[in-house]
Amino acid sequence: MMNHIKPRTWITCISIAACVFLSACQLADPQADTPAADTTGTTGQLEFQPDTVENIPQAESIDNARISIDLSQYYITNTGDPTNLYHVDENQVLWGCGSNHYGQLGQGIQDEDFHNEYVKIADNVIHTDYSQSGFSIYLTSDHKLYGFGNAGSGALQQYDSFDWDRYINAEHYVITRPVLMMENVAYARCGRDDIVCLAENGEVWTWGTIAIEGGYQSTDVLFYPEPRKIFDDAAFITGGWFNHAILKSDGTVWTWGYNAAWNCGVDHPEVVDTPVRVAEDACMVWTGSMQLNSDVTDIGQFEGIYPRFMDNTIVQKSDGSYWICGENVGTTEKVVHGAEADYTVVCSYEFLPYNANAIEDGTYCDDMGSELIISHNDGNTYSIDFGVYKVAYFEDAIGEYDPETGILHFSGKEFAADMADLGTVSADITIEDDHLVVTITDWAFDNYLPNGSMLDFYKQPEEE
Protein backbone atom coordinates (compact mmCIF):
# COMPACT_ATOMS: atom_id res chain seq x y z
CA MET A 1 0.00 0.00 0.00
CA MET A 2 1.29 3.42 -0.93
CA ASN A 3 1.14 6.42 1.33
CA HIS A 4 -1.13 9.11 -0.14
CA ILE A 5 0.06 12.21 0.94
CA LYS A 6 21.07 22.06 -33.10
CA PRO A 7 22.77 23.48 -33.35
CA ARG A 8 19.73 21.95 -35.08
CA THR A 9 16.86 20.03 -33.55
CA TRP A 10 14.32 18.12 -35.63
CA ILE A 11 10.84 18.01 -34.16
CA THR A 12 7.55 16.91 -35.68
CA CYS A 13 5.10 19.78 -35.42
CA ILE A 14 1.54 20.18 -34.23
CA SER A 15 -0.39 23.34 -33.67
CA ILE A 16 -0.99 23.93 -29.99
CA ALA A 17 -2.20 27.26 -28.71
CA ALA A 18 0.23 28.74 -26.22
CA CYS A 19 0.27 32.16 -24.65
CA VAL A 20 3.83 33.20 -23.89
CA PHE A 21 5.11 36.58 -22.85
CA LEU A 22 8.58 37.48 -24.03
CA SER A 23 9.73 39.72 -21.21
CA ALA A 24 12.34 38.27 -18.88
CA CYS A 25 12.81 38.78 -15.16
CA GLN A 26 14.38 36.90 -12.27
CA LEU A 27 11.98 35.06 -9.95
CA ALA A 28 11.88 35.46 -6.20
CA ASP A 29 13.60 32.80 -4.15
CA PRO A 30 11.37 30.10 -2.62
CA GLN A 31 10.82 30.15 1.12
CA ALA A 32 12.58 27.68 3.36
CA ASP A 33 9.46 25.57 3.99
CA THR A 34 9.14 24.25 0.43
CA PRO A 35 10.65 21.04 -0.98
CA ALA A 36 12.95 23.20 -3.09
CA ALA A 37 16.24 24.06 -1.45
CA ASP A 38 17.62 27.57 -1.05
CA THR A 39 17.95 29.16 -4.49
CA THR A 40 20.33 31.98 -3.72
CA GLY A 41 22.47 32.65 -6.76
CA THR A 42 21.01 29.76 -8.73
CA THR A 43 19.64 31.46 -11.83
CA GLY A 44 21.65 31.40 -15.01
CA GLN A 45 22.92 29.17 -17.79
CA LEU A 46 23.40 25.43 -17.30
CA GLU A 47 25.63 22.91 -18.98
CA PHE A 48 23.73 19.99 -20.49
CA GLN A 49 24.68 16.47 -21.43
CA PRO A 50 22.01 15.37 -23.92
CA ASP A 51 21.41 11.70 -24.59
CA THR A 52 23.82 9.96 -26.91
CA VAL A 53 23.29 6.72 -28.77
CA GLU A 54 25.44 4.97 -26.18
CA ASN A 55 23.28 5.88 -23.19
CA ILE A 56 19.79 5.58 -24.64
CA PRO A 57 18.23 2.70 -22.66
CA GLN A 58 17.63 -0.55 -24.47
CA ALA A 59 14.68 -2.81 -23.79
CA GLU A 60 15.24 -5.67 -21.38
CA SER A 61 14.93 -9.32 -22.37
CA ILE A 62 12.44 -11.74 -20.88
CA ASP A 63 14.07 -14.13 -18.43
CA ASN A 64 12.03 -17.12 -17.28
CA ALA A 65 8.83 -15.34 -18.37
CA ARG A 66 9.53 -12.46 -15.97
CA ILE A 67 10.68 -8.98 -16.87
CA SER A 68 12.90 -6.82 -14.73
CA ILE A 69 13.43 -3.23 -15.86
CA ASP A 70 16.22 -0.98 -14.62
CA LEU A 71 13.98 2.06 -14.23
CA SER A 72 16.94 4.39 -13.72
CA GLN A 73 17.70 3.91 -17.41
CA TYR A 74 14.31 5.45 -18.20
CA TYR A 75 14.50 8.48 -15.93
CA ILE A 76 13.68 11.74 -17.69
CA THR A 77 16.17 14.51 -16.98
CA ASN A 78 15.53 16.95 -19.83
CA THR A 79 12.03 17.67 -21.12
CA GLY A 80 9.97 20.58 -22.35
CA ASP A 81 8.45 22.59 -25.17
CA PRO A 82 8.42 26.28 -26.21
CA THR A 83 6.46 27.10 -23.04
CA ASN A 84 8.66 25.42 -20.42
CA LEU A 85 11.92 23.47 -20.23
CA TYR A 86 12.99 21.38 -17.24
CA HIS A 87 16.40 19.89 -16.60
CA VAL A 88 17.90 17.70 -13.87
CA ASP A 89 21.66 18.23 -13.68
CA GLU A 90 24.42 15.85 -12.60
CA ASN A 91 23.98 17.01 -8.99
CA GLN A 92 20.30 15.98 -8.98
CA VAL A 93 19.10 19.58 -9.02
CA LEU A 94 15.89 20.29 -10.94
CA TRP A 95 15.87 23.54 -12.91
CA GLY A 96 13.10 25.17 -14.93
CA CYS A 97 12.60 28.10 -17.26
CA GLY A 98 9.89 29.61 -19.44
CA SER A 99 6.32 30.55 -18.61
CA ASN A 100 5.04 30.91 -15.06
CA HIS A 101 1.37 31.39 -16.01
CA TYR A 102 0.36 28.50 -13.73
CA GLY A 103 3.19 28.89 -11.24
CA GLN A 104 4.88 26.00 -13.03
CA LEU A 105 8.36 27.18 -12.07
CA GLY A 106 7.66 26.16 -8.48
CA GLN A 107 8.81 29.41 -6.89
CA GLY A 108 5.74 30.25 -4.82
CA ILE A 109 4.54 32.96 -7.20
CA GLN A 110 2.50 33.18 -10.41
CA ASP A 111 3.17 35.78 -13.08
CA GLU A 112 2.85 36.47 -16.80
CA ASP A 113 6.55 36.93 -17.52
CA PHE A 114 8.61 34.59 -19.67
CA HIS A 115 11.71 33.57 -17.72
CA ASN A 116 14.57 32.80 -20.06
CA GLU A 117 17.01 32.05 -17.25
CA TYR A 118 16.80 28.84 -15.26
CA VAL A 119 15.59 28.87 -11.67
CA LYS A 120 16.24 26.16 -9.15
CA ILE A 121 13.15 24.15 -8.22
CA ALA A 122 14.32 21.24 -6.04
CA ASP A 123 17.25 19.14 -4.83
CA ASN A 124 17.75 15.36 -4.80
CA VAL A 125 15.70 14.88 -7.98
CA ILE A 126 16.25 11.73 -10.04
CA HIS A 127 13.39 11.98 -12.56
CA THR A 128 10.94 14.56 -13.88
CA ASP A 129 8.09 14.74 -16.37
CA TYR A 130 6.16 17.59 -17.97
CA SER A 131 2.56 17.38 -19.14
CA GLN A 132 2.60 20.18 -21.76
CA SER A 133 -0.57 21.22 -19.88
CA GLY A 134 1.04 23.51 -17.33
CA PHE A 135 1.91 21.04 -14.57
CA SER A 136 5.04 19.04 -13.85
CA ILE A 137 6.15 16.29 -11.51
CA TYR A 138 9.44 15.12 -10.08
CA LEU A 139 10.68 12.10 -8.16
CA THR A 140 13.28 12.45 -5.42
CA SER A 141 16.06 10.05 -4.50
CA ASP A 142 14.00 8.87 -1.51
CA HIS A 143 11.17 8.01 -3.95
CA LYS A 144 8.75 10.77 -3.04
CA LEU A 145 6.66 12.26 -5.85
CA TYR A 146 5.98 16.02 -5.99
CA GLY A 147 3.89 18.10 -8.37
CA PHE A 148 3.30 21.78 -9.11
CA GLY A 149 1.63 24.11 -11.61
CA ASN A 150 -1.81 23.80 -13.22
CA ALA A 151 -4.19 22.16 -10.73
CA GLY A 152 -7.40 22.68 -12.69
CA SER A 153 -7.57 19.10 -13.96
CA GLY A 154 -7.16 17.58 -10.51
CA ALA A 155 -3.78 16.12 -11.41
CA LEU A 156 -2.28 17.68 -8.27
CA GLN A 157 -4.92 16.16 -5.93
CA GLN A 158 -6.45 19.44 -4.78
CA TYR A 159 -10.14 18.86 -5.55
CA ASP A 160 -12.77 16.25 -4.73
CA SER A 161 -14.63 16.42 -8.04
CA PHE A 162 -14.24 17.54 -11.64
CA ASP A 163 -15.36 21.08 -12.38
CA TRP A 164 -15.48 22.64 -15.84
CA ASP A 165 -14.82 26.13 -14.50
CA ARG A 166 -11.59 24.97 -12.87
CA TYR A 167 -10.63 23.00 -15.97
CA ILE A 168 -11.19 25.87 -18.42
CA ASN A 169 -9.97 28.69 -16.15
CA ALA A 170 -7.04 26.84 -14.66
CA GLU A 171 -4.94 29.98 -14.24
CA HIS A 172 -7.05 30.63 -11.12
CA TYR A 173 -6.37 27.16 -9.71
CA VAL A 174 -2.65 26.68 -9.41
CA ILE A 175 -0.04 25.19 -7.10
CA THR A 176 2.99 27.47 -7.12
CA ARG A 177 5.17 25.40 -4.78
CA PRO A 178 5.85 21.67 -5.12
CA VAL A 179 3.47 19.52 -3.07
CA LEU A 180 4.07 15.95 -1.94
CA MET A 181 1.62 13.61 -3.68
CA MET A 182 2.91 10.08 -2.99
CA GLU A 183 5.66 8.10 -1.36
CA ASN A 184 7.29 4.77 -2.25
CA VAL A 185 7.16 5.64 -5.95
CA ALA A 186 9.54 3.89 -8.34
CA TYR A 187 8.54 5.74 -11.52
CA ALA A 188 5.87 8.22 -12.64
CA ARG A 189 4.63 9.82 -15.85
CA CYS A 190 2.28 12.63 -16.84
CA GLY A 191 -0.69 12.31 -19.11
CA ARG A 192 -2.50 15.31 -20.53
CA ASP A 193 -4.57 15.85 -17.37
CA ASP A 194 -3.58 12.94 -15.16
CA ILE A 195 -0.61 11.26 -13.48
CA VAL A 196 0.25 7.57 -13.35
CA CYS A 197 2.67 6.05 -10.83
CA LEU A 198 4.52 2.76 -10.56
CA ALA A 199 5.01 1.86 -6.91
CA GLU A 200 8.10 0.13 -5.60
CA ASN A 201 5.98 -2.99 -5.02
CA GLY A 202 4.73 -3.14 -8.64
CA GLU A 203 1.33 -1.53 -8.05
CA VAL A 204 0.09 1.08 -10.55
CA TRP A 205 -1.83 4.11 -9.29
CA THR A 206 -3.44 7.00 -11.17
CA TRP A 207 -5.44 10.18 -10.50
CA GLY A 208 -6.69 13.38 -12.11
CA THR A 209 -8.85 13.75 -15.22
CA ILE A 210 -8.28 10.45 -17.00
CA ALA A 211 -10.57 11.23 -19.95
CA ILE A 212 -13.39 13.48 -21.13
CA GLU A 213 -15.91 12.22 -23.69
CA GLY A 214 -17.93 14.84 -25.49
CA GLY A 215 -17.36 18.55 -25.69
CA TYR A 216 -17.46 21.43 -23.27
CA GLN A 217 -19.80 20.90 -20.29
CA SER A 218 -20.01 17.15 -20.94
CA THR A 219 -20.74 15.17 -17.79
CA ASP A 220 -19.06 12.07 -19.21
CA VAL A 221 -15.77 12.59 -17.38
CA LEU A 222 -13.52 9.94 -15.85
CA PHE A 223 -12.00 11.64 -12.81
CA TYR A 224 -10.13 10.30 -9.79
CA PRO A 225 -9.62 12.92 -7.05
CA GLU A 226 -7.16 10.71 -5.16
CA PRO A 227 -4.72 7.99 -6.17
CA ARG A 228 -6.56 4.86 -7.25
CA LYS A 229 -4.85 1.51 -7.64
CA ILE A 230 -5.56 0.03 -11.06
CA PHE A 231 -2.96 -2.73 -11.48
CA ASP A 232 -0.52 -5.11 -9.79
CA ASP A 233 2.76 -6.74 -10.81
CA ALA A 234 3.84 -4.05 -13.28
CA ALA A 235 7.39 -3.66 -14.57
CA PHE A 236 6.98 -0.39 -16.51
CA ILE A 237 4.46 2.38 -17.29
CA THR A 238 4.21 5.04 -19.99
CA GLY A 239 2.94 8.60 -20.34
CA GLY A 240 1.58 10.78 -23.13
CA TRP A 241 -1.42 12.84 -24.16
CA PHE A 242 -3.67 10.10 -25.51
CA ASN A 243 -3.25 6.85 -23.60
CA HIS A 244 -1.09 5.03 -21.09
CA ALA A 245 0.33 1.52 -21.14
CA ILE A 246 1.62 -0.96 -18.59
CA LEU A 247 4.25 -3.60 -19.23
CA LYS A 248 3.42 -6.38 -16.79
CA SER A 249 6.19 -8.53 -15.37
CA ASP A 250 4.93 -11.51 -17.39
CA GLY A 251 5.51 -9.69 -20.70
CA THR A 252 1.90 -8.72 -21.38
CA VAL A 253 0.95 -5.14 -22.34
CA TRP A 254 -2.14 -3.40 -20.97
CA THR A 255 -3.51 -0.03 -22.17
CA TRP A 256 -6.14 2.51 -21.15
CA GLY A 257 -7.16 6.09 -21.91
CA TYR A 258 -8.30 7.89 -25.04
CA ASN A 259 -8.78 5.45 -27.93
CA ALA A 260 -10.18 7.70 -30.67
CA ALA A 261 -7.58 6.51 -33.21
CA TRP A 262 -7.77 2.91 -31.97
CA ASN A 263 -4.41 3.72 -30.38
CA CYS A 264 -5.02 1.55 -27.30
CA GLY A 265 -5.16 -1.52 -29.51
CA VAL A 266 -8.84 -2.03 -28.66
CA ASP A 267 -11.47 -2.46 -31.39
CA HIS A 268 -13.67 0.57 -30.67
CA PRO A 269 -13.07 4.34 -30.54
CA GLU A 270 -14.42 4.92 -27.03
CA VAL A 271 -12.37 5.68 -23.93
CA VAL A 272 -10.81 2.61 -22.34
CA ASP A 273 -11.40 3.29 -18.65
CA THR A 274 -9.47 0.37 -17.12
CA PRO A 275 -6.32 -1.39 -18.34
CA VAL A 276 -7.01 -3.95 -21.07
CA ARG A 277 -4.58 -6.64 -22.22
CA VAL A 278 -3.58 -6.01 -25.84
CA ALA A 279 -0.22 -7.75 -26.41
CA GLU A 280 2.05 -10.46 -25.03
CA ASP A 281 5.66 -11.62 -25.27
CA ALA A 282 6.76 -7.98 -24.96
CA CYS A 283 9.85 -6.49 -23.39
CA MET A 284 9.05 -2.77 -23.78
CA VAL A 285 6.17 -0.46 -24.65
CA TRP A 286 5.88 3.21 -25.64
CA THR A 287 3.04 5.73 -25.82
CA GLY A 288 3.41 9.46 -26.26
CA SER A 289 6.99 9.32 -27.53
CA MET A 290 9.78 6.80 -27.97
CA GLN A 291 12.34 9.44 -27.03
CA LEU A 292 12.21 10.19 -23.32
CA ASN A 293 14.75 13.03 -23.08
CA SER A 294 14.65 16.08 -25.30
CA ASP A 295 17.75 17.08 -27.25
CA VAL A 296 16.92 20.76 -26.71
CA THR A 297 19.25 22.46 -24.26
CA ASP A 298 17.97 26.03 -24.61
CA ILE A 299 14.27 26.86 -24.73
CA GLY A 300 14.81 29.12 -27.74
CA GLN A 301 15.85 26.09 -29.80
CA PHE A 302 12.23 24.96 -29.96
CA GLU A 303 11.56 27.95 -32.25
CA GLY A 304 7.89 27.86 -31.26
CA ILE A 305 7.42 24.26 -32.40
CA TYR A 306 5.76 21.88 -29.96
CA PRO A 307 6.94 18.27 -29.81
CA ARG A 308 4.13 16.02 -31.00
CA PHE A 309 2.84 13.20 -28.85
CA MET A 310 2.16 10.17 -31.03
CA ASP A 311 -1.37 8.73 -31.10
CA ASN A 312 -0.03 5.18 -31.04
CA THR A 313 1.08 2.32 -28.85
CA ILE A 314 4.37 0.70 -29.87
CA VAL A 315 5.43 -2.67 -28.48
CA GLN A 316 8.82 -4.32 -28.72
CA LYS A 317 8.65 -8.11 -28.62
CA SER A 318 11.22 -10.36 -27.00
CA ASP A 319 12.63 -11.20 -30.47
CA GLY A 320 13.49 -7.51 -30.99
CA SER A 321 10.68 -6.79 -33.48
CA TYR A 322 8.49 -3.69 -33.17
CA TRP A 323 4.69 -3.60 -33.51
CA ILE A 324 2.41 -0.57 -33.68
CA CYS A 325 -1.29 0.30 -33.56
CA GLY A 326 -3.22 3.55 -33.81
CA GLU A 327 -2.93 6.54 -36.13
CA ASN A 328 -1.35 6.14 -39.58
CA VAL A 329 -1.26 2.36 -39.19
CA GLY A 330 -2.81 -0.09 -41.65
CA THR A 331 -4.84 0.81 -44.75
CA THR A 332 -8.36 1.61 -43.48
CA GLU A 333 -9.55 5.18 -43.09
CA LYS A 334 -11.71 5.90 -40.06
CA VAL A 335 -13.39 8.95 -38.59
CA VAL A 336 -11.57 10.07 -35.45
CA HIS A 337 -13.42 12.23 -32.94
CA GLY A 338 -10.75 14.75 -31.99
CA ALA A 339 -10.88 17.20 -29.10
CA GLU A 340 -11.76 20.11 -31.41
CA ALA A 341 -13.20 18.44 -34.52
CA ASP A 342 -13.68 15.13 -36.29
CA TYR A 343 -11.16 14.12 -38.92
CA THR A 344 -10.48 11.14 -41.16
CA VAL A 345 -7.23 9.23 -40.89
CA VAL A 346 -5.86 5.76 -41.58
CA CYS A 347 -5.70 3.84 -38.31
CA SER A 348 -5.86 0.32 -36.90
CA TYR A 349 -6.45 -1.33 -33.54
CA GLU A 350 -4.42 -4.32 -34.71
CA PHE A 351 -0.71 -4.29 -33.98
CA LEU A 352 1.17 -4.40 -37.26
CA PRO A 353 4.92 -4.71 -37.90
CA TYR A 354 6.62 -1.37 -37.37
CA ASN A 355 9.65 -0.47 -39.44
CA ALA A 356 11.78 1.21 -36.85
CA ASN A 357 14.46 1.54 -39.54
CA ALA A 358 12.99 4.73 -40.94
CA ILE A 359 16.00 5.69 -43.06
CA GLU A 360 15.48 4.50 -46.63
CA ASP A 361 18.14 2.79 -48.69
CA GLY A 362 19.52 4.76 -51.59
CA THR A 363 21.94 7.40 -52.78
CA TYR A 364 21.84 10.84 -51.20
CA CYS A 365 23.73 13.97 -52.32
CA ASP A 366 24.27 17.45 -50.95
CA ASP A 367 24.33 20.61 -53.05
CA MET A 368 28.12 20.41 -53.48
CA GLY A 369 28.15 16.92 -54.93
CA SER A 370 29.13 14.89 -51.88
CA GLU A 371 27.59 11.43 -51.96
CA LEU A 372 26.12 9.26 -49.22
CA ILE A 373 25.06 5.69 -50.03
CA ILE A 374 23.00 3.80 -47.44
CA SER A 375 22.12 0.08 -47.60
CA HIS A 376 20.08 -1.69 -44.94
CA ASN A 377 21.60 -5.00 -43.84
CA ASP A 378 19.46 -6.65 -41.16
CA GLY A 379 18.01 -5.65 -37.83
CA ASN A 380 19.13 -2.09 -37.11
CA THR A 381 22.45 -2.23 -39.00
CA TYR A 382 23.36 -0.45 -42.24
CA SER A 383 26.31 -0.30 -44.60
CA ILE A 384 27.36 3.23 -45.53
CA ASP A 385 29.66 4.71 -48.16
CA PHE A 386 30.47 8.39 -47.77
CA GLY A 387 32.50 10.62 -50.06
CA VAL A 388 33.03 14.32 -49.35
CA TYR A 389 33.74 16.57 -52.35
CA LYS A 390 36.16 13.91 -53.65
CA VAL A 391 38.57 15.04 -50.94
CA ALA A 392 38.04 12.20 -48.47
CA TYR A 393 35.85 9.14 -48.33
CA PHE A 394 35.26 5.81 -46.66
CA GLU A 395 33.52 2.63 -47.73
CA ASP A 396 31.55 -0.19 -46.10
CA ALA A 397 31.23 1.41 -42.69
CA ILE A 398 28.69 -0.24 -40.43
CA GLY A 399 26.04 1.97 -38.86
CA GLU A 400 23.69 1.13 -36.00
CA TYR A 401 20.22 2.69 -35.96
CA ASP A 402 18.53 3.52 -32.64
CA PRO A 403 14.74 3.65 -33.10
CA GLU A 404 14.23 5.52 -29.82
CA THR A 405 16.32 8.50 -30.87
CA GLY A 406 16.02 8.20 -34.65
CA ILE A 407 19.82 8.37 -34.94
CA LEU A 408 21.90 6.21 -37.28
CA HIS A 409 25.40 6.27 -35.80
CA PHE A 410 28.28 5.06 -37.96
CA SER A 411 32.05 5.04 -38.07
CA GLY A 412 34.62 3.83 -40.57
CA LYS A 413 38.13 4.09 -41.97
CA GLU A 414 38.76 7.35 -43.79
CA PHE A 415 40.95 7.75 -46.84
CA ALA A 416 42.18 10.74 -48.81
CA ALA A 417 41.83 10.92 -52.57
CA ASP A 418 45.37 9.52 -52.94
CA MET A 419 44.41 6.57 -50.68
CA ALA A 420 46.35 7.92 -47.73
CA ASP A 421 44.96 6.57 -44.45
CA LEU A 422 43.42 9.48 -42.52
CA GLY A 423 42.17 7.49 -39.53
CA THR A 424 38.58 7.06 -38.40
CA VAL A 425 35.49 9.12 -39.05
CA SER A 426 32.26 8.95 -37.06
CA ALA A 427 28.96 10.71 -37.66
CA ASP A 428 25.26 10.65 -36.80
CA ILE A 429 22.51 10.61 -39.41
CA THR A 430 19.01 11.87 -38.60
CA ILE A 431 15.90 12.56 -40.65
CA GLU A 432 14.76 16.16 -40.94
CA ASP A 433 11.63 16.74 -43.01
CA ASP A 434 12.50 15.64 -46.55
CA HIS A 435 16.24 15.04 -46.18
CA LEU A 436 18.99 13.57 -44.03
CA VAL A 437 21.30 15.52 -41.74
CA VAL A 438 24.81 14.16 -41.21
CA THR A 439 26.46 15.51 -38.06
CA ILE A 440 30.21 14.93 -37.83
CA THR A 441 31.17 13.62 -34.38
CA ASP A 442 34.78 12.53 -34.98
CA TRP A 443 36.47 13.50 -38.25
CA ALA A 444 40.20 12.97 -38.64
CA PHE A 445 40.33 15.45 -41.52
CA ASP A 446 38.94 18.14 -39.21
CA ASN A 447 40.68 21.04 -40.89
CA TYR A 448 38.19 20.47 -43.69
CA LEU A 449 35.10 19.47 -41.70
CA PRO A 450 35.37 20.36 -37.99
CA ASN A 451 33.61 18.16 -35.49
CA GLY A 452 30.02 19.29 -35.11
CA SER A 453 29.67 20.18 -38.80
CA MET A 454 26.29 19.33 -40.31
CA LEU A 455 25.64 18.40 -43.92
CA ASP A 456 22.23 18.18 -45.62
CA PHE A 457 21.70 15.28 -48.01
CA TYR A 458 18.75 14.73 -50.34
CA LYS A 459 17.77 11.43 -51.89
CA GLN A 460 18.53 11.06 -55.57
CA PRO A 461 15.95 9.54 -57.93
CA GLU A 462 16.73 6.02 -59.04
CA GLU A 463 17.92 5.62 -62.61
CA GLU A 464 15.41 4.00 -64.95
N, C-alpha and C positions, 0 to 999 in steps of 0.2 A: 504494500500500500504506500502510495506517495503522500507526502505532506503537502497540503494545499495552502498554502500561504502565498603616332605610334611613334615612338613617333607616330604610328598609324594604327588605329584600332578598327577592326571590321565588326560591325554590329548589324543584325537584321532589324529593320525598322518597323514600328507600328506607331500610329498616331494616338497619343495619350495626352489629354489636356492637362497642362501643368501651369500653375501660376507661380512664377519666380520673380523675385525682385533683385535687381542687379547692384544694389548698393552693398557695401561691405562694412562691417564693424565688428569689433571684438566683443565676445559675450562676457557677461559677469561670471565670476567663479562660483561653482556650486558651494553650498554650505556644508559644514562638516558632517551633518547627519544623513547624508545621502550615500548610496553605495559607491558613488564616484569618489576617488581620492582627491586630495588637494590639487588644484589645477594651476597654481601659481607658476607663471612663466611657461605654460605648456601649449600656447598657440604657436602656429608656424608651419613650416614645411617639414614633411617627413620623407624618409628614405624608404622605398618599397622594394620588395623582392617578389615580383610576380611569379606565378607558377611557370615552371619549365616542363618540358616533356618528361624529364627524369623524375619529377616529384608529383606528377598527376597520379592520383591513386588508381590502381588497377583492381578490377573485381576479384573477389576471393573465389576459390574453388570449393566445391562441395566435398566434404570429407565425412564418410560414413553417414550420408544423408542429413548431415547437420552443417549449418553455415555459421561461421564465426567471422564477424567483420571488425577490423581495426578501425573504429569510428574516428580516431584521431586523424586518419588519412583523409577523412571527409569533412573535417572542420572548415568552415568558411572564415576567411580572415580578410577578405577584400571584396566588397560588394556595394553596388549602388546604381545610380542612374543620373540624369542631368539635375535632378532635384536634390539628392543627397548621396554622399559617398562615405562609407564606413571602412575603417582599416584597423586591424589588430596587429601591433608591431611585435618584434622579437622579444620584447619585455612583457608581453601579455597586457599591453595597454590598449584600450579601445579608444579610437579617435573618430570624430565625425565632422563633416562640413556640409555647407549648402543651406537649404531652406530651414527655417525654424517656425513655420506656419502652425505646426501642431506641437511645438515644443520638442521636436524629434532630435534635438541635439542634447537633450538630457541635462540642461544647465539650470533648471528651475525657473526659467522664463520662457515666454512665447512672444515672438515678434515677427515682423514682415520683412526683415532684412535678409539678404543672401550673404552667407558667411563663407567667403572663399578660403579663409585660413582654418586649419583644423583646431578643434577644441577637444580637450581630454574629457572622456565620458566616464571611464571606469578602469580599475586595475584588475589584475588576476583573471583576465578574460581569455578563454581558449577558443571560443566559437561565437559567431554572430550571424544574424540573418536579417534581411530587410524586405519588407512586404511590397514596396512600391506603392503603398497606400497610406504612407505617413506614420507608420509605427515600425519599431525595430525591437529585436530581442538580442540578448547575449547570455552565454553560459560561462560561469566562472569555474576556476580550477577545483573548487570544492563542490561542483555540480549543482549549483543553484542557478535558476533561470530567472532573469529580470526582463522587464519590458518597459517601453516608454513611447510617448508620441500620441498618435490618433487613437482615442479610446471609444469613438462613436460606434464602432462595430461590435464592441464587447470583447475584443481580442485581449484587452488588458484586465479583464475580470472586474470591471467597476460597476456593472449594472445587472439587475436581476432579470430583465426582459429586453427583447428587441424593441427599438423605438425608431420610427422613420425620421423623426425630427433630429434625433442624435446622429443617425446615420448620414443624413444629407447635410446637416450643419455641424459637422464634426469639429470644426475649428473652435467651437464653444465647449467641447468635451475632450479635454486633452490631459495627458499625464506628462508633466514637464521634467520630472525627476524619475530615474529608474525605480520601479517597484518590484519586489520579490513576488514571483508568481508560483514557483514550485521548487521543491528540493528533490535530491536523488535523481536528477535528470542526466541521462547519458548523451542525448542528442535532441535537437529541436529544430523545427523549420516553420517558416511563415507560409500561410496561404494568402489569398487576397484579403480576407477579413477574419481569418482564424489562425490558430496556432496548433501544431501537433507536436507531441513530445514522446520520445522513447525513454522509458525509465530504465534505471540500472538493472532491474529485474526482468526486463523484456516486455513489460506492459506498455501499451500505447494509449495515450490520453490526448483529448482535444477539447477545445472550447472556442467561443466566439460565434460569429455568423458563418456557419458552414456553407449555406447556400440560400439563395433567394430565387423562387420561381415566380414568374410574372413580373410586371413592371412596378413602377412607383406605387406605393400604398398597398401592394399585395400583402395578404396575411399568410401566404404560403412561404414561411421562413423557417429554416432549420437553425435554431439558435441554442447554444449551451452556455449559460451564464458562468458556470464553474467547470473545472476539469472533469471530464467524463471518460471513464475507461471504456475503450472500444475493442481492445485486442490483447492477447497474451502471446508470449513466445516469439516476439519479433526480433529480427536481427538488424533491420534498417528501415528508415522511413524517408519519404521525400516531401518536398514543398512545391509551390507553384501556384499560379492564379486559378487554374481550372480544376485540378483534382490532385489527390494525394495517393500514394501507394505505400504498401508495407511489403517488405521481403521477410517472410517468416523463416524461422530457423530450419524448416524442413525443405526449403527451396521453392515454396509456393509464393505467388504474388497475389496480393489483395488490393483492390482499389475502391475509392469512394469519392464523392464530390460531384461537381458539374460534369455532365456527360453529353452535352449538346452536340458535339462532333463525334460521338461514340468513342470518346477518348479514354473512357474507363475500361474499354474492352467488354462492355455489356451491351446486349442487343436491344437497346431502346434509348431515346434521347433525353429521358427524364433524369433528375438528380438521383444519384445513388447515395442513400442516406447512411448505410452501414457498409463496412468493408465486405467485398464480394471477391471470391477466388476467381482469378482469370487466367493464371498461367502456373506452370510447374517446372521443375528441373532448372530453376533460375539461380544465378549467383549475383545478380545486381539488377536494379530497376531505377529508372529516371522518369520524373515528370517535371514540368517547368523548364528545366534546362539540363543538358548533360555537363555543362561547364559550371562548376561550383563557384570558383573565384574569378572575379573580373580582372582583365588585363589592364584596365584603366587605373592610372596612378594619380591623375589630376582630374578634378571634376570637369574642367574645361574640355578635356579630351572627348567627352561624350558628344560635344557639338550639338546639343539639343536632341539627340537621337536616343530613344528609350530602348533598352534591350527587350527583345520580344520573348515572352514565355510561350513555349510550344504547347499546342493543344493536342498532346499525344502522351501515350505511355510507351516507353521503350524498355524492353527486357533483354538482358544478356543471359543466354543459356550456359549451362556448364561446359558445353563444347566450344564456347567462345563466339557462337553466332548471335546476331542481334535480330530482334523481332519488334515490330512497331504496329500500333493501332491508332486510330483517330484521324485528325485532319490531314488531307493530302495523301491518304493511304488508300490503295485499291483503285478501282475504276468506276465506282458508282457514285453519281452525284446525289446529294441529299440536301434538304433544307435544314439549315442550322438556325436555331432561335438564339441569336446573340443578345447581349445586354441592351444594345441600342436599336437593333434592327435584325430582321431575318436576312439570311444570305444563303446562296447555294454554293456548295463546295464538295469536292470528292472526299469521301471519308469512309472508314470501315471499322466495325467493332472487332473484326477478326485480326489477330496478330499475323502479319505477313513479314517475310524476310526483309530486313533493313540493310541496305548497302551503306555501311558506315564508311566505306572507302569512297568518299564523295569526289575525289579528284580523278578526272577522266584521263584515260590513256590518250596519248597523242603528242604532236609537236607544237610547241609554243615558242613564240618569238617576241622580243621587245622591239621598240621603234628604232633601235640602232643595229638590228640584225643579229643579236645574240640569240642562241637557240637552246631550248630546253626540251628534252625528249623524255617522256614518262611512260613506263610500261608496268602495269600491275602484275605481280607475280602470284602470290597466294596469301591468304590471310590479310594482314595489314602491311605487307612488304611490297616495295616497288624497286625497280631498276631505273636509274636516272643517268642520262648523259647531259652534260652541261658545257657549252662553249661560250666564252665571253669575248665578243668582238674579234675573234680569231687571235686573241692575245694569250689566253690561257684556257684550258679545258680539262675535263676529266670524263672518264667513261665507266659504265657499269658500277656506279656507286649503288649501295643498297640503302633505301630509305624506309623508315618505320612510321606508319601513320597512326596517330592517336585520335580515335573518334570523339573523345571527350573534349579535346581542345581544338580539333580540326586542324592540327599541325602535322605536316609531313616533314620529319627531320631526317636529313641525310648527311653523309660525309663520304669523302673519297679522295683518291690520290690525284693531285693536281700536276699538270704538265704545262710547260710553255710551248709556244709554237715550234720551237726547235727541239722539242722532246725533253728538254731539261726538267729534272724532277724538282718541283717547287714545294713539295710537302703535302699537307692535307688541307682540304677545304671542307667546311661544314656550313649548312644553311638550313633555314626553316621555310617551308612553302605553306601558304595559306590561301584560301579562296576569298576574294573580295569582289562582290558583284559579278561582273562578267569576265574576270581575269584572275590570274594567279599573282601573288606577291612573294618574291624570293627575298628573304632577309638574311644577309651574310652574318654568321655568328663566329666563324673562325676561318679567315682567308689568308693564306701564306703570302699571297701577292698583294698585301694590303696597301702598298703605295698606289695601287690602281683602284682597288675597291676596299676602302676601310671597313673594318668590322662595324656592323650596324647599318650598312648600306642596304637600300631596298630597290629592287628591280621589278617592274611590271611586265608580265608576259601574257600574251593573248594567243588563244588557240588558233592554229592555222587550219584552213579547210583541207580535207583530204583530197589528194589528186584522184581524178577520175580515170 
